[in-house]
Each structure stands twice: as C-alpha cells, then as structure tokens.
C-alpha cells in the first residue's frame, strides 16, 4: 500500500500539450477580486453582528477570541467546500488509467477553484494575518504570501502542474478540524466535550499526513519535474513552505507532550 501511494504521489507529470490555467479561465483575476471582497466583508459583518446581536455571549469571550473569531468562521466556509473537493479530485486522479492520465488537462479541471481559494487567502490576510504579524506571529502572513505567490505562479505556469492543487487544498483538512474545534470551544456547551476532543485528534492526524508527509512529497514531485523551471523564482518557496509545516508540527508535538501528565519522582532518603 505504501509503495502504491508513493508511486501515485511521485508519478511524473503528463507531457502532452496543454494551456495554462489562466488561458482556460480569462476572468480569473476578476473572480479572485470578488471572492476577496466576499471573505473580507464576511469577516467584518461577522464581527459587527456578534457585537450588536449576540452581545451577552460576545462580551464573555476574551479580547483575543473576539479578534480571531470572524477569521476562524470564514475559514470554515472555505474548508467546508474545498476539503471534500480535494479528496474527490485526488481519488479520481488515483483511479485514472494511464490513457486517461496522458490525455487529461489539469489546467481545465483545477482552474475554476483557484479564485475561490485565493480570495479566501487574501481576505484572511487582510482580516487576520496582518494583525497577527503585528502581534508577533508573522508565520501566518509568511504562509499566506508564499501560498498566494505559488498559486499565481501555477496559474500562469505549465498547466499540468495543476495536478498538485488538490494536494494543497487537502492540507486544509487539518485546519478544518482545528478551526471547528476552536469555534465550538467558544460555546460553554462544547467546552471539554467529546466532539472537540475528536476534532483535536483529527487535526493532529490530518496535519501529520497532509502537511508533514503528503505535501513535501508533492513538492518533491514538482521539483524533480521537467516543468519546475517554468515556475521561475516561485519554485524556491516550495522548500520553505514544507519547512514551515514541520515547524508547526513541532509546536503541535510539543503541545501534546506538555499535556501528558508527568510522574513525579521522589528521591529516596538515605
């Protein structure tokens, strides 16, 4: 099974002629702009509604929770649609015969979801990542900038590299579990619940598989392909993006280790 998975993820990209995603989707940037406006407005509207409609509940949240709640809720909208899409597209890709693989145009298949995901990333940058960076957490801004840069490079780059896009979206499965658990903990009824615990365990599992293992392997497949030089300078952000995932995973492991009760050792008196 492991060998089958590695053969799939490291499979050479197709070589038949194809158009770029931008050539297949001429209104790409306009739709990206619209989705950016949507996610930005959603965050602002969420904060306003919570402050004025749910005042009692909102006032009980910490200042940090109030700042981050709209962004976490917006992320759930994006992940709710894109995670199932990613699983489905990867499943179809895994089932493709060699003949289908050598005739598919990934730039056509994947270009339609690009503006939605980029709109979310840019909206989240405006509403969350910038402020987080000013507060000392620059890794979110760095991640978003590199993510936008990479996807835009793929949109204008070789169309076959679009095969990697669902693997990028697959990473949001861990974020969906984490963010949903975070949002549920904002309500007293879910604090300490089994559902939140299951989501936290799901977050750790999906982070390990999708971000620590699967994503770097897909990056390696891209780096060793004949198309990689056509990405220009953007190809140099693949390794830093992978390292960022491992950095975050080390924080997760450290957090889990700190939550495990430690046995106190008593010295024997002589």
N, C-alpha and C positions, 0 to 999 in steps of 0.2 A: 504493500500500500504506500509506504514512504517513497519507494522508488517510482511508483506511478505518479505520485504527487510531484516529485522533483522533475520528472520528465515533462509533466504538463507545465509547470511554472517556468521552467528554463527552456521551453520549446522555442526554437528560432522563430523570429517574426516572419510573416509571409513576405514574398518578394515581388508579387505581381504589381503592375502599375496601379496607383490609386491617387485620389485627390486628397488635399488636406481637409481637416475638419472645417476650417474657415471657408474654403471653397464650396463645401457642401452646405454651409449654414451662413449665408451672406449677412443675415441680420443678427449675427452672434453678439456683437458689442451692444447693440440697442437692447436686446433682450437681457443681457448681463446688467445693463443700467437699470432696467425695470425691476429686476429681481433684487438688485442692491437697494433700490428705493423701498421695495416691499419689506425686506428684512429690517432695514433701518427704521422705517415707520412702525413696524410691528413692535420693535423694542421700545420705542418712545411711547407708543399707545399703551403697551402693557404696563409701563411704569405709571402713566397717568391714571389708567383705570384702577390699578391696585391702590394708588394713593387716595383716590376720591370715592371709589365704590366699596373697596374692602379695607376700610381704614383701621378697624379694630385688629384684624389679622395682620395687616401690613405693619402696623406700629409695633407689634411684638417681635418682628424679625430684626436681626442685627443690621447695622448700617452696611456691613459688607454684603449680607444676604440681599438687602434691598438693591444694591448696586448691580449685583450679578444675576438676580432672578430673571429679568427680561431676556438677557442673552442666553441663559440656560434654556428658557422656554422656546426661544426662537430656534435654537439648535435642535430641539426635539422635532420640530416641524420638518427641518431638512433631513435629519437622520431617519425619521419615520418613513419617508418616501425613498431615500437613496440606499439605505441598507438592504431592504428586500430586493431593490433593483440590482444592486451589486451581486448579491448571492445568486439571483436568477441569471444574470448575464454570465457570471463565471461558470455556473452549472451548464449553461448552453455551450459555452466555449469548451468546457471539459468533454462534452458529448459529441463535439463536432468530428466528423471524419476528416481524413487527410484531404480529400477532394473539396469538401466544404471549406476547410481551413485555407486552402490555396486559392479560393475564389471570394472570400469574404472581404468586405470593405469596412474596417473598424471605424474609419473616419465618419462614415454614414451612420453606423449603429450608435456610436457614443456621443456624437457632437450635440445632440438635442438636450442632453442633461448638463452640459458644460456651463451655460449661462446661469442655470439654477444654483449649481454648487458654487460658482464663482461669486454670484450675487450674495449668497449666504456668507462666504468668507469675507468679502469686502464689507458687508453690513456689520458682521461681527467684529471686524477690525475697528470700524468707527465707534461702535457702541460698547465694546468691551476691551479689545486687545490694547488700544491706545492708552486707555485709563489704567489698565493693569501694568503696562510698561512704565508709566509714570509712578506707579506704586512700588516698582522694584521687580516686577515679574515680566521681564522682557521676552521670555521664551515663547509666549503666545503670539506676540507681534512678529517675532522672527519666523515662527512656524507659518503664520498666515501669509507673510510676504513671500517666503520661499514657495509656499503652496500655490499662490496666485501666479507667481513667476513661472513655475514649472508647467502649470496647466495652460497658460497663454502660449508658452513655447511649444507645447504639444499641439495646440490648436493650429498653429502655423507651421508645425514641423511635419515629418513624414506621417501619413495617415495611419499606417499600420501600428505605430506606437500607441494609438488609441486603445489597443488591447489592454494596456496597463491601467486605464482609467477606472474600471470597476474594482481593481485591486486597491486603488487609492481610496475609493468610496467604502470598501469593505472595512477599512480601519475605523470608520465611524460607528461600527457595531459596538466597540468598546465604549466610545463616547456616549452612545445612546443609553447603555446600561448605567454608566456613571452619572450622566445628567438627569436621567429619570429618577435614580435613587436620591440625588441631590434635591430635586424638586419635591419629591414625596416627603423628605425629611423636614420640609418647610411646614408640614401639617402635623400637628400633635398626634393624630390618629395613626400615622405611619411611622413615627419615631420608634426605633427599636423593633420594627415588625419583621416577620419572616420574609416578606416580599422585598424589602430593602436589602436584607442580607443576601438573598438570591441574586439580586441585581448587582450587588458589590462583588460577589463571586464571579458572576458573568462578566463583569468589567475586567477583572484580573485575567480570566481565561481568554477572552477575546483580544485583550491587549497583547498578551503573550503570543497568540497565534497570528493575528492580523498585522501587528505593528513590529514585533520583535523578530518574527520568523518570516512571514509571507512577504511583507513589504520590502525588506532588504533583498530577498531572493528575486523579486520582480525588478528591483533596481539593478541588480547584477545582470539579469537578463537583458535589460535595456543597455547597460554599459558595455556589454560584450556584443551588441548587435551592430550590423553594418550601418544603421541609421543614426547612431548616437551623435556623431559629429555634426549632423544637421540640426541638432538642438542648440548649437552654439554654446555660449557661456552657461546656459541653464543646466547643462549636463553636470556642471561642477557642484550643484546643490543637492544632488542625489545622496551622496555620502553624508554630508552634514544633516540632511533630513533623517537618514537612518540612525545616525548617532544621537539625534535629539530624542528619537523613540526609545533608544536604550537608556538614555539619561533619565527620561520619565519613568521607565520601568524600574530603574534602580531606586527611585524615590518610592515607587509602589511597594517594592520588596522590603525596603527599609521601614515603611509604614506598617506593613503586615508583621514584620519582626518585632516592632515595638509594641504591638497589640497582644502578642503572645505572652502570657504570664510567665515571669521568670521565677525559678525556685531560689529561695534564699538559702545560702549555705552558711551553716553555723560552724564556727571554729570550736574544736574540742578543747576543753580546758584540761590542761595537764595537771 
